[in-house]
Protein backbone atom coordinates (compact mmCIF):
# COMPACT_ATOMS: atom_id res chain seq x y z
CA UNK A 1 0.00 0.00 0.00
CA UNK A 2 1.66 3.19 -1.14
CA UNK A 3 -0.51 5.15 1.27
CA UNK A 4 1.49 3.82 4.25
CA UNK A 5 4.36 6.16 3.50
CA UNK A 6 2.09 9.12 4.24
CA UNK A 7 1.34 8.10 7.84
CA UNK A 8 2.23 10.90 10.22
CA UNK A 9 4.28 9.67 13.18
CA UNK A 10 3.86 13.16 14.66
CA UNK A 11 0.34 12.19 15.73
CA UNK A 12 1.55 9.00 17.41
CA UNK A 13 1.46 8.26 21.11
CA UNK A 14 3.24 5.63 23.14
CA UNK A 15 1.93 2.42 24.61
CA UNK A 16 3.24 3.69 27.94
CA UNK A 17 1.00 6.77 27.65
CA UNK A 18 -2.14 4.69 27.16
CA UNK A 19 -1.21 2.38 30.01
CA UNK A 20 -0.70 5.39 32.28
CA UNK A 21 -4.20 6.57 31.31
CA UNK A 22 -5.59 3.16 32.32
CA UNK A 23 -6.11 1.86 28.77
CA UNK A 24 -4.60 -0.98 26.81
CA UNK A 25 -4.37 -2.25 23.25
CA UNK A 26 -8.00 -3.40 23.47
CA UNK A 27 -9.12 0.24 23.66
CA UNK A 28 -7.69 0.81 20.18
CA UNK A 29 -8.75 -2.46 18.59
CA UNK A 30 -5.15 -3.65 18.60
CA UNK A 31 -5.39 -6.62 20.99
CA UNK A 32 -7.24 -8.46 18.19
CA UNK A 33 -6.33 -6.35 15.16
CA UNK A 34 -8.55 -6.07 12.12
CA UNK A 35 -5.51 -6.37 9.85
CA UNK A 36 -1.95 -7.63 10.29
CA UNK A 37 0.16 -6.30 7.48
CA UNK A 38 3.50 -7.84 6.59
CA UNK A 39 5.67 -5.72 4.35
CA UNK A 40 8.50 -7.46 2.51
CA UNK A 41 11.22 -5.23 1.13
CA UNK A 42 13.28 -5.83 -2.01
CA UNK A 43 16.30 -6.87 0.09
CA UNK A 44 14.27 -9.71 1.63
CA UNK A 45 13.75 -8.18 5.07
CA UNK A 46 10.24 -7.64 6.33
CA UNK A 47 8.22 -5.66 8.85
CA UNK A 48 4.85 -6.39 10.37
CA UNK A 49 2.35 -3.89 11.75
CA UNK A 50 -1.06 -4.35 13.31
CA UNK A 51 -4.06 -2.23 12.43
CA UNK A 52 -7.12 -2.16 14.64
CA UNK A 53 -10.41 -0.34 14.88
CA UNK A 54 -11.54 1.30 18.12
CA UNK A 55 -14.78 -0.39 19.16
CA UNK A 56 -16.74 2.76 20.10
CA UNK A 57 -15.63 5.36 17.56
CA UNK A 58 -14.51 3.07 14.71
CA UNK A 59 -11.32 5.17 14.41
CA UNK A 60 -8.49 3.06 12.98
CA UNK A 61 -5.04 2.83 14.60
CA UNK A 62 -1.70 1.31 13.58
CA UNK A 63 0.62 -0.32 16.12
CA UNK A 64 4.25 0.02 15.06
CA UNK A 65 6.35 -3.08 14.56
CA UNK A 66 8.14 -2.59 17.89
CA UNK A 67 4.76 -2.42 19.66
CA UNK A 68 5.63 0.88 21.32
CA UNK A 69 3.78 3.52 19.25
CA UNK A 70 0.15 3.85 18.19
CA UNK A 71 -0.63 6.01 15.18
CA UNK A 72 -4.17 7.16 14.31
CA UNK A 73 -4.94 6.59 10.63
CA UNK A 74 -6.99 8.90 8.45
CA UNK A 75 -10.35 7.98 6.96
CA UNK A 76 -8.67 7.97 3.54
CA UNK A 77 -6.13 5.40 4.74
CA UNK A 78 -8.91 3.26 6.19
CA UNK A 79 -10.79 3.39 2.88
CA UNK A 80 -7.62 2.39 1.02
CA UNK A 81 -7.08 -0.58 3.35
CA UNK A 82 -10.66 -1.73 2.93
CA UNK A 83 -10.49 -1.52 -0.86
CA UNK A 84 -7.27 -3.51 -1.29
CA UNK A 85 -7.37 -7.29 -1.71
CA UNK A 86 -5.52 -9.14 1.05
CA UNK A 87 -2.87 -10.40 -1.38
CA UNK A 88 -1.91 -6.85 -2.35
CA UNK A 89 -1.95 -5.39 1.14
CA UNK A 90 0.70 -7.82 2.38
CA UNK A 91 3.52 -6.78 0.01
CA UNK A 92 5.27 -3.65 -1.23
LOFIBA-924668 format. One record per residue (C-alpha): x, y, z; residue number from 1. Coordinates in steps of 0.05 Angstrom, whole numbers, padded with zeros to 5 digits. Each point is the difference from the previous one (the first is absolute). Example, Ala and Ser with C-alpha at 12.3 -4.5 7.8 and 13.67 -1.06 7.14 Angstrom:
BEGIN
<node u="00246" v="-00090" w="00156" i="1"/>
<node u="00027" v="00069" w="-00013" i="2"/>
***
This chain:
BEGIN
<node u="00000" v="00000" w="00000" i="1"/>
<node u="00033" v="00064" w="-00023" i="2"/>
<node u="-00043" v="00039" w="00048" i="3"/>
<node u="00040" v="-00027" w="00060" i="4"/>
<node u="00057" v="00047" w="-00015" i="5"/>
<node u="-00045" v="00059" w="00015" i="6"/>
<node u="-00015" v="-00020" w="00072" i="7"/>
<node u="00018" v="00056" w="00047" i="8"/>
<node u="00041" v="-00025" w="00060" i="9"/>
<node u="-00009" v="00070" w="00029" i="10"/>
<node u="-00070" v="-00019" w="00022" i="11"/>
<node u="00024" v="-00064" w="00033" i="12"/>
<node u="-00002" v="-00015" w="00074" i="13"/>
<node u="00036" v="-00052" w="00041" i="14"/>
<node u="-00026" v="-00065" w="00029" i="15"/>
<node u="00026" v="00026" w="00067" i="16"/>
<node u="-00045" v="00061" w="-00006" i="17"/>
<node u="-00063" v="-00041" w="-00010" i="18"/>
<node u="00019" v="-00046" w="00057" i="19"/>
<node u="00010" v="00060" w="00046" i="20"/>
<node u="-00070" v="00023" w="-00020" i="21"/>
<node u="-00028" v="-00068" w="00020" i="22"/>
<node u="-00010" v="-00026" w="-00071" i="23"/>
<node u="00030" v="-00057" w="-00039" i="24"/>
<node u="00005" v="-00025" w="-00071" i="25"/>
<node u="-00073" v="-00023" w="00004" i="26"/>
<node u="-00022" v="00073" w="00004" i="27"/>
<node u="00028" v="00011" w="-00069" i="28"/>
<node u="-00021" v="-00065" w="-00032" i="29"/>
<node u="00072" v="-00024" w="00000" i="30"/>
<node u="-00005" v="-00059" w="00048" i="31"/>
<node u="-00037" v="-00037" w="-00056" i="32"/>
<node u="00018" v="00042" w="-00061" i="33"/>
<node u="-00044" v="00006" w="-00061" i="34"/>
<node u="00061" v="-00006" w="-00045" i="35"/>
<node u="00071" v="-00026" w="00009" i="36"/>
<node u="00042" v="00027" w="-00056" i="37"/>
<node u="00067" v="-00031" w="-00018" i="38"/>
<node u="00043" v="00043" w="-00045" i="39"/>
<node u="00057" v="-00035" w="-00037" i="40"/>
<node u="00054" v="00044" w="-00027" i="41"/>
<node u="00042" v="-00012" w="-00063" i="42"/>
<node u="00060" v="-00020" w="00042" i="43"/>
<node u="-00041" v="-00057" w="00031" i="44"/>
<node u="-00010" v="00030" w="00068" i="45"/>
<node u="-00070" v="00011" w="00026" i="46"/>
<node u="-00041" v="00040" w="00050" i="47"/>
<node u="-00067" v="-00015" w="00030" i="48"/>
<node u="-00050" v="00050" w="00028" i="49"/>
<node u="-00068" v="-00009" w="00031" i="50"/>
<node u="-00060" v="00042" w="-00017" i="51"/>
<node u="-00061" v="00002" w="00044" i="52"/>
<node u="-00066" v="00036" w="00005" i="53"/>
<node u="-00023" v="00033" w="00064" i="54"/>
<node u="-00065" v="-00034" w="00021" i="55"/>
<node u="-00039" v="00063" w="00019" i="56"/>
<node u="00022" v="00052" w="-00051" i="57"/>
<node u="00023" v="-00046" w="-00057" i="58"/>
<node u="00064" v="00042" w="-00006" i="59"/>
<node u="00056" v="-00042" w="-00028" i="60"/>
<node u="00069" v="-00004" w="00032" i="61"/>
<node u="00067" v="-00031" w="-00020" i="62"/>
<node u="00046" v="-00032" w="00050" i="63"/>
<node u="00073" v="00006" w="-00021" i="64"/>
<node u="00042" v="-00062" w="-00010" i="65"/>
<node u="00036" v="00010" w="00067" i="66"/>
<node u="-00068" v="00004" w="00035" i="67"/>
<node u="00018" v="00066" w="00033" i="68"/>
<node u="-00037" v="00052" w="-00041" i="69"/>
<node u="-00073" v="00007" w="-00021" i="70"/>
<node u="-00016" v="00043" w="-00060" i="71"/>
<node u="-00070" v="00023" w="-00018" i="72"/>
<node u="-00016" v="-00011" w="-00073" i="73"/>
<node u="-00041" v="00046" w="-00044" i="74"/>
<node u="-00067" v="-00018" w="-00030" i="75"/>
<node u="00034" v="-00001" w="-00068" i="76"/>
<node u="00050" v="-00051" w="00024" i="77"/>
<node u="-00055" v="-00043" w="00029" i="78"/>
<node u="-00038" v="00003" w="-00066" i="79"/>
<node u="00064" v="-00020" w="-00038" i="80"/>
<node u="00010" v="-00060" w="00047" i="81"/>
<node u="-00071" v="-00023" w="-00008" i="82"/>
<node u="00003" v="00005" w="-00076" i="83"/>
<node u="00065" v="-00040" w="-00009" i="84"/>
<node u="-00002" v="-00076" w="-00008" i="85"/>
<node u="00037" v="-00037" w="00055" i="86"/>
<node u="00053" v="-00025" w="-00049" i="87"/>
<node u="00019" v="00071" w="-00019" i="88"/>
<node u="-00001" v="00029" w="00070" i="89"/>
<node u="00053" v="-00048" w="00025" i="90"/>
<node u="00056" v="00020" w="-00048" i="91"/>
<node u="00035" v="00063" w="-00025" i="92"/>
***
